[in-house]
Amino acid sequence: MKFFVDTAEVDDIRELQATGLLDGVTTNPSLIAKSGRDFKQVIAEICEIVDGPVSAEVAALDVEGMIAEGEHLAKIASNVTIKIPVTPAGLKACKHFSNNGIKTNVTLCFSANQALLAAKVGATYISPFIGRLDDINLSGMDLIADIRTIYDNYAFTTEILAASIRTLNHVSDAALSGADVATIPPAIIHKMYGHPLTDKGLEGFVKDWASTGQSIL
Ligand code: G3P
C-alpha cells in the first residue's frame, strides 16, 4: 500500500520524506487554509520535496472553471494531481483531464456508486472518506472493501486512496481491505512505529548487550 501524507505543512512533509516511506501528498482547501500560506506557492514547494503525486484541489464548482483551474495547477509541476469533487461537473472535468493526460484524484467519495462513476471517467485515484462515514455510524471500511470488489470485477485501473484517516486501525484495516493508497495525517504515521512490547524488548536487548562488555566495531 502506498503512503501519502495528508497535510499542507511543508515541515511535516520534509520530515516524513526523510523516512523514505512517503509516496505522495494530498491537500484540500481546508488543509491549505490551515497552513495559512499561498496555495500555489505551497503546492510548488511540496512538489519540490516529494517526487510522488501531490493532490491540489480546484475551487470552482462548474466544469469550465474546474478545467481552467486544473490546467493552471497542472502547470506548477509534473507531479501535480488535480483533485475534483465527485459531482456531475467534477466528473465531466475528470473526463477532460483523463483524456488529456492530467492525473486526477476524485474526492469526497461516500458511496460505491460514486466510486464506480469516477472509475468510468478514468479517475487516477478515488478518495473514499473513511472517518467521515464512521462519524455518522456508517462503515468507511466496508466502503473500501466494496469499491475494491467492484474495481477488481471490471479491472478498473483507478486506485483506491483511503482518506479521512483518523486512527491507526484505519491504516491497517485499509491495507487489509485492499486500498491501493492511504493518505495519512502526519501524527498517525508517527504513531505507527510504536508498540510497548517493542520498547520493552529493546530495553532488554540493550541491557543484556551491555552486560557482555563487547563492542561490534
Ligand atoms: O484527504 C481528506 C482528509 O483531509 C479529510 O479528513 O478528517 O477532515 O475527514 P477529515
Residues whose N, C-alpha, C, O or C-beta is under 5 A from the ligand:
A	BS01	G3P	D6 T26 G131 R132 A163 S164
